């Protein structure tokens, strides 16, 4: 009985160690992030470590043999458990560090295809429509991550997971059929090789990219001519996939059972693996999505302003990217030669082939030492192929961003250097910074036991299958399809993590710049950590924004000279640097040092532009909040001379919505009513207790739509208890004109 208790406790040790810190940080934002990581590791642990036991019931467990002199060596047993836990964590960490960044960086480029297709279908040329594309962007990536973690809503994640599960049987069955046709493998794994596991990961990556690219259209709130179209694309695509995918999935399951009945448990295992990968994917959506949204918006902005962007590229600064590329590779080679090679020679040099051979799923009774060594080899490989390259290359690319003043210029000058040298070292069979080959084996667990602790301690040793990616005639069709992921994933990871490091500490600011009486430019700025160089200041190519720090703590402002006080008074309102700089050259130089003094003492902040777009200014006429039965809840006239009867407005919308629903049987909600130069924007509360109607004069824009949506959300949150069963009393809404004035500020 005690043997069973100790066995359970030792196998559960990773989960126990993992969960304990959660009790101390649960209520903090970092605690909510850690909770997602814990859930991901637990799911991974169950699939990789626990589930294989189910399929090996009745099979004779392997004995992890103790060599002469190892009997009773408790340190070896503890070392094996630590190495096994480390191997498990390393295997899991490859998902958020390698697999998911590939998905979240590639998806924005796929989303661009959907945007292009939508622009092509609209009236007018693609170029004309492109200039009318806008996007709702109002907070930094870090702020959005923190907000999503604090809200902790799983509604969208559940919908994505459900869709991926619906598509899984179809995809997996087609994958298995292609593998059979290609003569890559049989479903049976008794021969110790399988291509199914590796290609299943490729399948998951490509399917996740497709689904997230559609999701990105929705979450980025991209709009054309003031109308969001991502929501419709997402809804129509999901509906089509559900309606077609569900019956075909059932048919695929039946065919699976009929064709591979003898291996059904193995198929269930791979089903479970796919679901595990999908769960890890949705756990990290809120963490990685803000960077994807930012990249997507910057891609559209670059597309809209491609001519100006080309002119802004300073080719003289490309040298920075080249230099930092050389430095990154030089640092990696030093660490590899001085540390990694020494570690490898110490632990593996004389027995690598034996360690790998004894790790095979079909190998009988490997030694405990070799099993531990294989886990250590997995950890070593993870550090060499993933962690170290990401840290070195990402941080050096970050410096390239800083000195080239352009993300695009830094990437196109930095990456060719490390790719070129990596290819050279790869062909020389030395450790490259970027690895360009697929994994040679697929890992799972095999029931085993050892007597190292004085009793039969049962566990699952890390076991491997040959990946078997190639046919006898060479690279298979699926191998060709896998090439983008295999050869680009580590390059993509470096770029993605560099973007995270670059933006994670930045604040964002949104300002509106009037162009003329009709047009307004919305500009999104990010904070600059270091003060401008004199060259950047003098040249004035970048439209920097200067703002006053609200609560300076470094110095006493009242004791400053008049020049500083006057400038701070001017900066009570955010101001473009170009509007502050004197025209006289000598005064211009003096002003530079004044700004630098203020920045050094934390009195001002400097912001650089990220992207911008133009939209037509609209004149707001009136706002009406209407209960779901047609009663008027609240109204606000933006034009004082307005004489419109709110009750008449409420009745009109009640009649219109009822008429449309009854005659068209449509489940879509009415969003916009256009009548000449007047448009009516409609937004609905989440619980459908009420809707709002905003009358505007001019073309609707995403900006006004965003303000209306913000009002609806705040109004609902403020009055949620009253609105559940509203009696008709208007007293609770008397002060809501303040909410309107707060949100619908005039530009």
Secondary structure, DSSP 8 states (H G I E B T S, - for coil): -HHHHHHHHHHHHHHHHHHHTHHHHTTSHHHHHHHHHHHHHHHHHIIIIIHHHHTTTTS--EE-B--TT-TT-HHHHHHHHHHHHHHHHHHHHHIIIIIHHHHHHHHHHHHHHHHHHHHHHSSS-HHHHHTTEEE---S-HHHHHHHHHHH---HHHHHHHHHHHHHHHHHHHHHHHHHHHTT---S--TTSB-SHHHHHHHHHHHHHHHHHHHHHHHHTTEEETTEE-HHHHHHHHHHHHHHHHHHHHHHHHHHHHHHSGGGHHHHHHHHHHHHHHHHHHHHTHHHHHHHHHHHHHHHHHHHHTHHHHHHH--GGGHHHHHHHHHHHHHHHHHHIIIIIHHHHHHHTTTTHHHHHHHTBTT--S-BHHHHHHHHHHHHHHHIIIIIHHHHHHHHHHHHHHHHHS-HHHHHHHHHHHHHHHHHHHHHTTS--SS--S--SEEEEEEEEEE-TTSS-EEEEEEEEEE---EETTEE-HHHHHTHHHHHHHHHHHHHHHHHHHHHTT--EEEEEEE-SSSEEEEEEEEE-SS---HHHHHH--S--EEEE-TT--SS-GGGS-HHHHHHHHHTTS-EEGGGTS-SSHHHHHHHHHHHHHHHHTTSEEEEEEEEEEEEE--EEEEEEEEETTS-EEEEEESSTT----HHHHHHHHHHHHHHHHHHH---S---EEEETTEEEEEEE-TTSSEEEEEEEES---HHHHHHHHHHHHHHHHHHHHHHHT--S--GGGTTTHHHHHHHS---
